[in-house]
């Protein structure tokens, strides 16, 4: 946004932070599953994934464009999607392993 507004100093600052976030986000990528995991504990990826992590990785462009197709296929695959409701009001989506 700073670039659109011509604020070069802010743009450079934001681009540096974005590059750091993009590099750090790599710890969440799970190549075998074709999407991003929900969280990492003590440097180890945990098994939970959800649609939001993959979708946000695409729209924020934290995910490289060459991964987008795999992410979309993974998070929209009805054979992998499991919907569980623990409260009756909210659905929690998980994937079959």
Secondary structure, 3 states (H helix, E strand, C coil): CHHHHCCHHHHHHHHHHHHHHHHHHHHHEECCCCEEECCEECCEECCCECHHHHHHHHHCCCCCHHHHHHHHHHHCCCCCEEEEECCCCCEEEEECC
